[in-house]
Amino acid sequence: MVFFTLGFLNASNFIVDVMERATSFVSILNQVTCFVVSVAAVNYGTTKVV
């Protein structure tokens, strides 16, 4: 019973760890996307002026 409980806790910790990693990965993707969009907007703005 103790072994099963410890296994369950480890599984829960693993799931939480995966969720946290996924959240940080999505956050990084979001930042990269915002950067790319802002660079594209600047490039479009400068080419539009020229």
Beta strands, then each sheet from edge to edge (+ up, - down):
end
